[in-house]
Amino acid sequence: MKQFFLLVKREWMINRRDLVIYVSVIALLHVGIEIFESVLARSTGSVFNPESYGKFFPFFLFFGGVFLIADYIGSDLYKKERQHTYLMLPATNLAKYLSKSLLLTIVYPIALTIFFILLSAVIEPILYLAFGNPIHLFNPFQINGFTLILIKYWALSSIFVFTATFFRKASIVKTFLALTVISLLSTGFLLLFVRLFITLRFGGGMPFFDTIARIDRLDYERIITVAENWQRVTSIVGYLIVPLALQVIGYWRLCEVEATDAL
């Protein structure tokens, strides 16, 4: 446990400059947009839009998290000037892996949420005094599907943690290409399965929309029930089992890199 916290401290000491720049960009972007919308609302007499926090939070959560994962993991594993230092740290591979994985997949969304709350608590009173805008503090639970957004981030970040340990260069681009190929193949297999089901149920040669029209209410209810059960199964697999498996494989990959590249 002590090794883990020392590694977390190391991550902060090494990356604090980049993180300060990152949060400064978020703060300046919010201030700029809020000032622009305030001036526009006062000059045109329109209603001030207070929804900038909720709109920007998912963007910085997903895209910011993805770029941080690719940078912080890929740099230490595959950049020669940092690889040997990182892999030869006096700590277990598990502690080294978790110090990055947990920070990027669990701590980052929590820290970003707290930062948005504090940011709104600072910006909103200032804009109220300057422009008379109503104070709208950032409330993450007012975002539609906030819990689902965090779950989706956990699943997506686990994919990028794995690919950051697997791809030596351009992990973000290669990951998006791989996800695109997988999505196309999955869609193709789904359409093939539907076509096969229609052929077995109604016979071949019948147009797709004609078969839909011939499905009676009982068959329709059975299809809906099967689809709902399948959605539950895929949610458990996609949001829990697959991310955990990718995290484990990413750890094995780190061990492999240490055994091959760092010698």
Buried (B, 14 or more C-beta within 10 A) or exposed (E): EEBBEBBBEBBEEBBEEEEEEBBEEBBEEBBEBBBEBBEEBEEEEEEBBBEBBBEBBBEBBBEBBBEBBBBBBBBBBBEEEBBEEBBEBEBEBEBBBBBBBBBBBBEBBEEBBEBBBEBBEEBBEEBBEEBEBEEBBBEBEEBEEBEEBBBBBBBBBBBBBBBBBBBBEEBBEBBBEBBEEEEEEEEEEEEEEEEEEBEEEEEEEEEEEEBEEEBEEEEEEEEEEEEEEEEEEEEEEEBEEBBEEBBEBBBEBBBEBBEEBEE
